[in-house]
Amino acid sequence: MNDNIFSGLEKLGFNDIINVDLYNDIKTKKEKSSDNSKKISKQGSYLYNKEIICPVCNTAFKAKAVKTSSYRVLSRDTDFFTRYAVINPYFYDIWLCNSCGYASMKVDFFKIKSYKINEIKTSITSKWKPREYPEVYDVDIAIERYKLALLNYYVIESVASKKAMACLKIAWMYRLKNDSKNELIFLGHALTGIEEAFFKEDFPIYGMDRYTTMYLIGELNHKLSNYDKALLWFSKVIVQPGVKYKIKELARDQREYIKLNYLSENKIESKENENEKSTKDHSISKKNFINKFFK
Ligand SMILES: [Zn+2]
């Protein structure tokens, strides 16, 4: 079967009519594509260039930045992913030096220690092929840039929280694409790193205090279907004095959500007893990570 319904007209000069979608008007298509380019040029107007000097190779380059006046928050997910209208600041979170391939989240960009610079030169720059990016970034570009930053963090053996935060943001980008398989893979890596950071690093971690981090560990466990662990972490947040009201509320809400949706009545009871027991006596929990927590 010939897919080209206009075959036979080539000799009349119409040899470039391929992939015809007969009932989708050319005009509508053109409008759609012009709508799209309008959207892109509108997004471009929310951006400006920031002059940066690369701490690895000293080259000056321009990083795209979102004008703070153009942030429009739509909503926040339970693991702190913020959804934005108009333009997505996460897309511009990574600064990348196109000369040497050094990349990181912008808050970390200048924090690279001088003795790590050679590691970037050896493991990144030696292989780096410069890449031209369009004026306006999309979710796929964001994923590529976050992954490049993650590779940089890995190469210079950054602390767990940096790698974890990059993984968390990659997971969020996959969420935007409704790619739950990859989202869960990166949420898993994020959880591993945030748990390690919780026990080893000083707070705040990327702006999160101890209890906010505990809540996030609970919520990542929840998203990864580790309901028992999630409940334990939420309970710890709920019973601690001095926790921000908003975080306590979130922990309560998510605990209720898990109980209602995933646990049978018997299981809830035993879970409640376990939680009560472990809040009364810190040393009796059988769970290793709880023991670690109270060290
Ligand atoms: Zn550089």
Residues whose N, C-alpha, C, O or C-beta is under 5 A from the ligand:
A	BS01	ZN	C54 V56 C57 N58 T59 C97 S99 C100 Y102
